[in-house]
């Protein structure tokens, strides 16, 4: 079947589809590779150069174990160059699961009569936010089903409600959202609510597969979804997140689809996505997909390493869909953001229970059930700096301005000190004595490393001492 604008009309004619399946497959099938070419591409990436489709295909087609290991090592080096040892933490907050779409892979599909439908009322939303604050979270992504009830006005109101919640030293400083695509005017209304990143997944960049797995609903319109982030840009939302759902189609194609999307953004708006996500399909009620495209752990690790090299400046998000042992290994290959203490049942954070997951109340199965406290302790033990930093967003280092800082690697100058400051806040307000001792030992170690690199640390040390005395929300 040919997919054209005539089949799915696009009201905004400024937005043009940019995915050509034949082009992507041509790179996969016809790009030649050898060890010298692979090493040249890795070297280009280590210079923080965003890779072309052809260069990315070189890495995808490098199947020898020796070359795959070199790609992984390159990804590790690049991550340290740009992001240092920090890992940003956030939590998803599901606001409502009403949905008008029928997506084969989703437990919230409209035809699933087994799922329990719920939308948080204002008092419930406040309770959920307080529960997240009291565990130590500062950054949320609010998730909405695709339904007329979840209008731009509704989203703006719920975001503003969360921002107003304060409890002791706790406050949410950054709210990102994952919601349906809107027109330009709808995105303008959401922007006024001071959201951070607007995140939307294309799910699959392969039009035929997209049509197959989206049986009905507005989401069936491939081109309307593909150009959603263009409309967000037109509305002034310059901080956006891309994503694919691995397991719907060939992971090699999806990886190049992501890179093609990045190319489009840079060519059209002179900015890249702030984040990229790559969740693998997990169990859900009424799951109905072709399992031939399941991505095994080996290919998953390899794909993330290639993606890290392909888009050096973009944050990579790994969620609690993945089990702890997979998440712990993948951190070193380039992931810079993870969720912690995740619960995706509406109202589950404030219940504070360890009851088993109920897929009738959840979109999919969570496979890392560690609390935020457990993840914080483990990150610190492994020499990572857990970060709740939101400084860039408050100082305007987003969109094209973020690119100016992050592409050359300057962002590390801000990220490491700011991460240490938010870690100190967590240690003072939420950590047990054991984690607190380990955390301050890590802070001292990282300050010594900054000094060894001939960077001044007097102001950082001064701010950390202020945190110990009760000051909060200090940053560079």
C-alpha positions in Angstrom: 0.0 0.0 0.0 1.2 3.5 -0.8 1.0 6.0 2.0 0.5 9.5 0.7 -0.9 12.8 2.1 -4.0 12.1 0.0 -4.7 9.0 2.2 -4.2 10.8 5.5 -4.8 14.6 5.0 -2.5 16.8 7.0 -4.2 20.1 7.9 -0.9 22.0 8.4 0.8 22.0 4.9 4.1 23.2 6.4 4.7 19.7 7.7 5.9 17.3 5.1 6.5 13.5 5.7 10.2 12.7 5.7 10.4 8.9 6.1 11.1 6.9 3.0 11.3 3.1 3.8 13.1 2.3 0.6 15.8 4.8 1.5 16.3 3.4 4.9 16.4 -0.2 3.6 18.9 0.8 0.9 21.3 1.9 3.6 20.9 -1.3 5.6 21.2 -3.6 2.7 23.9 -1.9 0.6 26.3 -0.2 3.1 29.6 -2.0 3.1 31.6 -2.3 6.3 35.1 -3.4 7.4 37.1 -2.9 10.5 38.8 0.3 9.2 35.6 1.9 8.2 34.0 1.0 11.5 36.9 2.6 13.4 36.7 5.7 11.3 33.1 6.1 12.1 33.7 5.6 15.8 36.4 8.2 15.7 34.1 10.7 14.1 31.5 10.1 16.8 34.1 10.6 19.5 34.7 14.0 18.0 31.0 14.6 18.9 29.9 14.6 15.2 26.4 13.5 14.6 26.5 10.5 12.3 24.8 10.3 8.9 22.5 7.4 7.9 25.3 5.8 6.0 27.7 6.0 8.9 25.1 4.6 11.3 24.5 1.8 8.8 28.2 1.0 8.9 27.9 0.4 12.7 24.7 -1.6 12.3 26.2 -3.9 9.8 29.4 -4.5 11.9 28.5 -8.1 13.0 31.9 -9.4 14.1 32.2 -9.7 17.9 35.4 -7.7 18.0 33.9 -4.8 16.2 30.7 -4.9 18.3 32.9 -4.6 21.4 34.8 -1.7 19.9 31.4 0.1 19.2 30.4 -0.5 22.9 33.7 0.9 24.1 33.4 3.9 21.9 29.9 4.5 23.3 31.2 4.3 26.8 34.0 6.9 26.0 31.6 9.2 24.3 29.1 9.2 27.2 31.8 10.1 29.7 33.1 12.9 27.4 29.7 14.5 27.1 27.7 13.6 30.3 30.4 12.5 32.7 29.2 10.0 35.4 25.8 11.5 36.0 22.5 9.6 35.7 19.3 11.7 35.7 16.4 10.3 37.6 12.7 10.8 37.1 9.3 9.1 37.7 6.3 8.6 35.5 3.0 9.8 36.8 0.0 8.3 35.0 -2.9 10.8 35.1 -5.5 8.9 33.1 -5.9 5.9 30.9 -9.0 6.7 28.8 -8.1 6.1 25.2 -9.9 6.1 21.8 -7.2 4.3 19.9 -6.8 0.5 19.2 -3.2 -0.3 19.3 -2.3 -4.0 19.2 0.6 -3.7 21.8 -1.1 -1.5 24.4 -3.2 -2.6 27.5 -5.1 0.7 27.3 -6.5 0.1 23.9 -10.1 1.2 23.5 -11.4 -2.3 22.8 -9.8 -3.8 26.0 -12.8 -4.2 28.3 -10.7 -5.9 30.9 -8.7 -2.8 31.8 -10.0 -0.6 34.7 -10.4 3.0 33.4 -9.5 5.9 35.7 -8.6 9.6 35.6 -7.0 11.1 38.7 -9.1 13.8 40.3 -7.3 16.9 41.6 -7.0 15.7 45.2 -5.7 12.3 44.0 -3.1 14.0 41.8 -1.9 16.1 44.7 -1.6 12.9 46.9 0.4 11.2 44.2 2.7 14.2 43.8 3.3 14.4 47.6 4.2 10.7 47.7 6.7 11.2 44.9 8.1 14.2 46.7 8.5 12.3 49.9 10.6 9.6 48.2 13.0 12.3 46.8 11.8 12.9 43.2 12.1 16.4 41.6 11.4 15.5 38.0 8.2 13.8 36.6 6.8 12.8 33.2 3.1 13.0 33.3 1.4 10.4 31.0 -2.1 10.8 29.5 -4.2 8.4 27.4 -5.2 9.7 24.0 -8.8 10.8 24.6 -10.8 14.1 24.1 -11.0 14.5 27.9 -7.2 15.0 28.0 -7.3 18.3 26.1 -4.5 20.9 26.1 -6.5 22.8 28.7 -6.8 19.7 30.9 -3.1 18.9 30.5 -2.1 22.5 31.4 -4.3 22.4 34.5 -2.9 19.1 35.8 0.7 20.3 35.2 0.1 23.5 37.0 -1.5 21.5 39.9 1.6 19.4 40.2 3.9 22.5 40.2 2.0 24.0 43.0 2.5 21.1 45.4 5.1 21.7 48.1 5.9 19.4 51.1 8.7 20.1 53.5 11.7 20.6 51.2 10.1 18.8 48.4 8.8 20.3 45.1 8.6 19.2 41.5 10.9 21.4 39.4 10.5 19.8 36.0 7.3 18.3 34.5 7.6 16.6 31.1 4.6 15.1 29.4 3.7 12.2 27.2 0.4 12.9 25.5 -1.5 12.8 22.2 -0.3 14.9 19.2 -2.0 18.3 19.0 -2.3 21.0 16.4 -0.1 24.1 16.7 -2.6 26.0 18.8 -3.0 23.1 21.2 0.8 22.9 21.7 0.8 26.7 22.4 -1.7 26.1 25.3 0.4 23.3 26.8 3.6 25.4 26.5 2.0 28.1 28.7 1.9 25.6 31.5 5.7 25.6 31.7 6.1 22.0 30.7 9.6 20.7 30.1 10.0 18.1 27.3 7.1 17.1 25.2 7.6 13.4 24.5 5.8 11.3 21.8 6.8 8.0 20.3 6.3 7.3 16.6 6.2 3.6 17.8 7.4 2.4 14.4 8.8 4.3 11.5 7.6 1.6 9.1 4.3 2.8 7.5 2.9 -0.7 6.7 3.6 -2.0 10.1 2.2 1.2 11.7 -1.0 0.7 9.8 -1.2 -2.9 10.9 -0.8 -2.4 14.6 -2.9 0.7 14.9 -6.3 -0.7 14.0 -8.5 2.4 14.6 -8.5 5.8 16.2 -6.7 9.1 15.4 -3.4 7.4 16.1 -3.9 5.4 12.9 -2.8 8.5 10.9 1.0 7.8 10.4 1.8 11.3 9.0 -0.2 13.2 11.6 1.9 11.5 14.3 5.1 11.8 12.4 4.8 15.6 12.1 3.6 16.1 15.7 6.9 17.4 17.0 7.2 19.8 14.0 3.9 21.3 15.2 5.4 21.5 18.7 8.4 23.4 17.3 6.1 25.8 15.5 4.3 26.5 18.8 7.6 27.3 20.6 8.0 23.9 22.3 11.6 23.5 21.4 12.4 20.7 23.9 11.1 17.4 22.5 11.7 13.7 22.9 11.5 11.0 20.2 11.0 7.2 20.7 10.3 3.9 19.1 8.7 0.8 20.5 11.0 -2.1 19.8 9.4 -5.3 18.8 7.0 -4.0 16.2 9.5 -4.1 13.3 13.2 -4.7 12.5 15.3 -2.9 15.1 17.9 -1.9 12.4 15.2 -0.1 10.4 13.8 1.6 13.5 17.3 2.8 14.6 17.8 4.4 11.2 14.3 5.9 11.4 15.3 7.6 14.6 18.4 9.0 13.0 16.4 10.2 10.0 14.1 12.0 12.4 17.0 13.6 14.1 18.4 14.7 10.6 15.0 16.3 9.8 15.0 18.3 13.0 18.5 19.6 12.6 17.9 20.5 8.9 14.5 22.2 9.6 14.8 23.7 13.1 18.6 23.7 13.8 18.0 21.7 16.9 18.0 18.0 17.8 15.7 16.1 20.2 16.5 16.5 23.9 15.9 12.8 24.5 15.4 9.5 22.7 13.6 6.5 24.2 13.6 2.9 23.0 11.3 0.7 25.1 10.9 -3.0 24.3 7.4 -4.4 24.1 6.5 -6.0 27.4 3.5 -8.1 28.5 0.1 -6.3 28.5 -3.5 -7.4 28.6 -4.8 -8.3 25.1 -1.3 -8.1 23.6 -1.6 -9.0 20.0 1.6 -8.6 17.9 3.9 -10.5 15.6 6.7 -11.7 17.9 9.2 -12.3 15.1 10.5 -8.8 15.7 11.3 -9.3 19.5 14.7 -7.7 20.3 16.9 -9.9 22.4 19.3 -8.6 25.0 22.4 -8.9 22.7 20.9 -6.8 20.0 19.4 -4.4 22.5 22.8 -3.6 24.0 24.3 -3.3 20.6 21.6 -0.9 19.3 21.9 1.4 22.3 25.7 1.6 21.8 25.2 2.5 18.1 22.6 5.1 19.0 24.8 6.7 21.5 27.5 7.2 18.8 25.0 8.3 16.2 23.5 11.2 18.2 26.2 12.2 20.8 24.3 15.2 22.3 20.9 13.5 22.9 19.9 12.1 26.3 19.0 8.4 26.1 16.2 7.1 28.3 15.9 3.6 29.7 12.8 2.8 31.6 11.7 0.2 34.2 10.2 -1.9 31.5 13.7 -3.5 31.6 14.8 -5.8 34.5 17.4 -4.5 36.9 20.3 -6.5 35.5 19.8 -5.2 32.0 19.4 -1.6 33.2 22.6 -1.8 35.2 24.6 -3.1 32.3 23.2 -0.7 29.7 24.0 2.4 31.8 27.6 2.3 30.7 26.7 2.3 27.0 25.3 5.7 26.9 22.0 5.9 28.8 21.8 9.2 30.7 18.2 9.0 32.2 16.3 6.3 34.1 13.1 6.2 36.1 13.2 5.0 39.7 10.6 3.6 42.1 8.2 3.3 39.1 4.5 2.6 39.5 2.2 2.9 36.5 -1.2 2.1 38.1 -3.2 5.3 38.7 -3.0 6.2 42.4 -0.3 3.6 43.3 2.3 5.9 44.6 0.2 7.2 47.5 -1.0 3.7 48.4 2.7 2.9 49.3 2.1 -0.8 49.0 4.1 -3.7 47.6 1.1 -5.5 46.1 1.7 -7.5 42.9 1.2 -5.8 39.6 -2.2 -6.0 38.1 -2.1 -5.7 34.3 -5.8 -4.8 34.3 -4.8 -1.5 35.9 -1.5 -1.0 34.0 -0.5 -0.2 30.4 2.3 -2.9 30.4 4.4 -4.9 32.7 7.1 -3.2 34.8 10.2 -5.4 35.3 12.4 -3.3 37.7 10.5 -2.8 40.9 13.3 -1.3 43.0 12.5 1.7 45.0 14.1 5.1 44.3 16.1 4.7 47.5 17.5 1.3 46.3 18.4 2.7 42.9 20.1 5.7 44.5 22.2 3.6 46.8 23.2 1.3 43.9 24.1 4.2 41.6 26.3 5.7 44.3 27.9 2.4 45.0 28.8 2.1 41.3 30.4 5.5 41.2 27.5 7.2 39.2 26.2 10.6 40.3 22.4 10.4 40.6 21.0 13.8 39.4 17.7 15.6 39.8 19.1 18.7 38.1 16.7 21.0 36.3 19.0 24.0 35.9 19.2 24.1 32.1 15.4 24.5 31.8 15.3 27.4 34.3 18.3 29.1 32.6 17.0 28.8 29.0 19.6 26.1 28.0 17.0 24.3 25.9 16.3 23.8 22.2 18.9 25.5 20.0 20.6 27.0 23.0 21.0 23.5 24.5 22.7 22.4 21.3 25.2 25.3 21.6 26.3 24.0 24.9 25.9 20.2 24.5 27.3 19.5 21.1 30.8 20.7 21.9 30.6 19.0 25.3 30.4 22.1 27.4 27.3 20.8 29.2 29.5 18.6 31.3 30.8 21.8 33.1 27.3 22.5 34.3 25.9 19.0 34.7 28.5 17.5 37.1 28.4 20.4 39.7 24.6 20.6 39.4 24.2 16.9 39.8 26.4 16.9 42.9 24.2 19.7 44.4 21.0 17.8 43.8 22.6 14.6 45.2 23.5 16.6 48.4 19.9 17.7 48.7 18.7 14.1 48.4 21.3 12.9 51.0 20.1 15.6 53.5 16.4 15.1 53.0 15.7 11.5 52.1 18.7 9.2 52.4 19.4 6.7 55.3 22.6 7.1 57.2 24.4 4.4 55.1 23.6 5.9 51.8 24.3 9.4 53.1 27.8 8.4 54.1 28.5 6.8 50.8 27.0 9.7 48.9 29.1 12.4 50.6 32.2 10.2 50.0 31.3 10.2 46.3 30.8 13.9 46.3 34.3 14.4 47.8 35.8 12.1 45.2 34.1 13.9 42.3 35.2 17.3 43.6 38.8 16.0 43.8 38.4 14.9 40.1 37.2 18.3 39.1 40.1 19.9 40.8 42.6 17.5 39.2 41.2 18.7 35.8 42.2 22.2 36.8 38.6 23.5 37.3 37.8 25.7 40.2 35.6 24.1 42.9 35.4 26.9 45.6 31.8 28.0 44.6 30.7 24.3 44.3 32.0 23.5 47.8 30.4 26.7 49.1 27.0 25.8 47.7 27.2 22.2 49.0 27.8 23.6 52.5 24.8 25.8 52.0 22.7 22.7 51.2 23.9 21.1 54.4 22.7 24.3 56.2 19.2 24.0 54.7 19.4 26.0 51.5 17.7 24.3 48.5 17.6 24.6 44.7 21.1 25.9 44.2 22.6 25.5 40.7 25.1 26.9 38.2 
